[in-house]
């Protein structure tokens, strides 16, 4: 370099030396310091001065010495230079989503006039992306950064007179947007499925859920916020199959899709046990409120109590003179009421099987249905005398008699709140009564033959009815409007029951089957055909997982019912 010059980058120090006896050695001193890299025994006498270790704005003196064969030495004049060491260092980069890169560096000078930030896609060809003012040490560089790509960054300072520093180290970022994985079913019901997946990305802005019905094209259902890992798809049709896929999205990129999840609605039914013991048709069944026992009533004049866990026969209840046609547990499960064609209602202790009360001549022409009042203090019965009668458990006193049907009442049900009773009759009509006042709230017509069974949903909003016209109908309790008609049985429907969730309805028929229906749309989900004779009664357990049935084969059967949306090939 020339005397009084400035240096801002690694510099070549070049020495020219000659002697008539020949030059044997040249030494280059920087501030009177000599190191081995600056001793030369032959031409060229050239050294690279790395100024990165020198202080910014520091002044240095360069001197060269030459030796001849006689070991004479001659020194050059000193060259004074000022080092401007303003190369930025410690450049680091952090990806912020896929729309910005955060850059941070160390400013090693106080005299730079600015910085240039350069970017490259191949670490070879760089272009200036941003010019920064002096003393800056951070910057967020916006951009649209493509997934699965690596971006390289470097920078240098510039100073007065057009001087530029060396480049900093090179830093890089790689944009990654992996797809969500492990798409699966979290929970399902008869009409909805909740999907779940693992969030594999750190930069997504959301997730796109796509669905195909049967073999149609995929359609986007919804875009969910970032970090979401579940989605519930509602109002599904059990007759269809559905395929789902999910991908992560940003404002710039989209990930690959998850593997396709294909689901179909499946009902699994299994006959858990068959209990024999009655000697004639089983006409009625009931399950205790705590699901600890169940009861059966038969044309053999008896009722039986069975232990739910293992089917052990707990008691055989004898005393009726004719077929036992109706059963009901008290709300606390401590009592069982039985009604018979002998016109009586009997009250039994479920723990001991002891007979507590007999209400003789409760009805004329037989008792066909019984329920307990919601407080457990009264028994409400119906029968061949076309009447609804309320009797006190304590003494059998009749406190209320309701009339209005023109023929035998076959069935009775109490809504969950205990405020409404429903009755179905051989006059083809259903009546809804206020339990407090006895007033008729609705008279519902629609069946073309006798109504044999009625059942409320657990929320009390709907009522199901089964009829000798081979159909099941679903009614809205508030106004008696017909919501749906379920057809599929070949003969009379003897019993109906709605499960606890209000999703499924079971029906027992004289066509030797039990059918399971989805209430929302009336679709038939499965038929239980393990019968050789008429099925007289059916009842869901309180947990909605099992069915109890009674039939003309003299058997009580327990069924396990599992349903929902499952993964299919």
Beta strands, then each sheet from edge to edge (+ up, - down):
strand 1: 5-7
strand 2: 11-15
strand 3: 23-30
strand 4: 39-40
strand 5: 45-49
strand 6: 58-68
strand 7: 73-75
strand 8: 79-83
strand 9: 89-96
strand 10: 100-106
strand 11: 114-120
strand 12: 126-133
strand 13: 138-142
strand 14: 150-158
strand 15: 171-174
strand 16: 181-188
strand 17: 193-198
strand 18: 206-213
strand 19: 219-225
strand 20: 230-233
strand 21: 241-249
strand 22: 261-276
strand 23: 282-287
strand 24: 293-298
strand 25: 303-307
strand 26: 313-317
strand 27: 324-329
strand 28: 335-340
strand 29: 345-349
strand 30: 355-359
strand 31: 367-372
strand 32: 378-383
strand 33: 387-392
strand 34: 398-403
strand 35: 409-414
strand 36: 420-425
strand 37: 429-434
strand 38: 440-445
strand 39: 451-456
strand 40: 462-467
strand 41: 471-476
strand 42: 482-487
strand 43: 493-498
strand 44: 504-509
strand 45: 514-518
strand 46: 524-528
strand 47: 535-540
strand 48: 546-551
strand 49: 555-567
sheet 1: 1+ 8+ 6- 3+ 4-
sheet 2: 1+ 8+ 6- 7+
sheet 3: 2+ 5-
sheet 4: 9+ 10- 13+
sheet 5: 12+ 11- 14+ 15-
sheet 6: 16+ 17- 20+
sheet 7: 19+ 18- 21+ 22- 49+ 48- 47+
sheet 8: 23+ 24- 25+ 26-
sheet 9: 27+ 28- 29+ 30-
sheet 10: 31+ 32- 33+ 34-
sheet 11: 35+ 36- 37+ 38-
sheet 12: 39+ 40- 41+ 42-
sheet 13: 43+ 44- 45+ 46-
end
